[in-house]
Amino acid sequence: MPLPGSSEIAVAEGEQRRARAPQPLLDTTLDQLRTLVVVHEAGTALAAARLLGREQSSVQKQLDTLNRNFRELCGEALVLKQGRGKDALFTATGEALVERARDTLDDWLEVVTDSRRRVGGSLRVGTTRFTLGFLTPAVEQVAADFRADGVDLKVVHLRTRNLLEALRANEVDLVCGSTLTHVGADPDGLDVLEWRRSGLTLVTNLDRRLVAGPAVRAAALPRLPLVIAGSGLVAEFLRGWFGADYRSALNVAGEVDDVRYGFELLSSGLLHGCMLVTRGVAEAAMDGRLPDGRGLRALDVLGDLEPKLEVLVGAFARGGEREQHDGAHPLNRLWEALARQHSQWNENRTVRSTVD
């Protein structure tokens, strides 16, 4: 009979160690570990009780139980009182256990969340502010069925710069928004429900004699006083066209964190210049959905520079994930609702264009 290998011995020893785990350790609950972590982060039992929505006496009782059990297990308590108004003092054992407790809770939550998503119990959808109008009617199509089936649907706001990063990090299951691509290309490793592709638009309060329109070449941008966003799609366009130090290549009259503030600046007349935005944002301003854009003009930016870039607007899911589920899975049901919504939107736009 062959002797067991070292890996087999290690497995057997691990099984025996878990089978002989001391009772005070087995009596430790996830709720107690959560309390320990929250006390560590909040500083005191009182502050932790407020965060947990409990009485301070309940929190203190859990700490006392943990201290008693770990004195028996390790010879040292986890948390020591410091006196009225002072933060609790964590021992070396307490600090080590807090780190392990935090990892344990995160791991359990991740497994539970992934399992709920896999079996269709929950769905997390991310959207930017400017694509919420596309998402809302689609959600309304499936919301009643989701409630009847017990599907926990959550919609979270994402900035464009974090959109695909959140999807790839498994923080959400589907996103609606915009991303920068090379002309005709799709983002790698993602399923795409394309709504539109477009370039940039220049929104301006400058006199027509200075910027006539109806379009302006990208190569002419350095000659114009520009209002630009410090991050996001526009910054990525400029970085692609003018390099990492694009600010020094351009006449930057103002830099904003939010395009709405840029619209306010131009509409107020406090600053005279041009703001680069995506075409969808410009259209929203011109047709009154962004009231701060009243009185401004919109000019298309001709992409006459390399590389050839465009904004892809649509819905995105992780590549191949939808195929892992049947048509009744919430991800596929919402995806189909978004496809129907886009088809309806295209039909309405065609009708409006015909009437006009």
Secondary structure, DSSP 8 states (H G I E B T S, - for coil): -----HHHHHHHHHHHHHHT--HHHHT--HHHHHHHHHHHHHSSHHHHHHHHTS-HHHHHHHHHHHHHHHHHHHSS-SEE---TTS--EE-HHHHHHHHHHHHHHHHHHHHHHHHHHHTTSEEEEEE-GGGHHHHHHHHHHHHHHHHHTT-EEEEEE--GGGHHHHHHTTS-SEEEEEEEEETT---TTEEEEEEEEE-EEEEE-S-TTTS--SEEEGGGGGGSEEEEESSSHHHHHHHHHH-TTHHHHSEEEEEESSHHHHHHHHHHTSS-SEEEEEHHHHHHHHTTSSGGGTT-EEEEEE--SSS-EEEEEEEEEETTTGGGS-TTSHHHHHHHHHHHHHHHHHHHHHHHHHH-
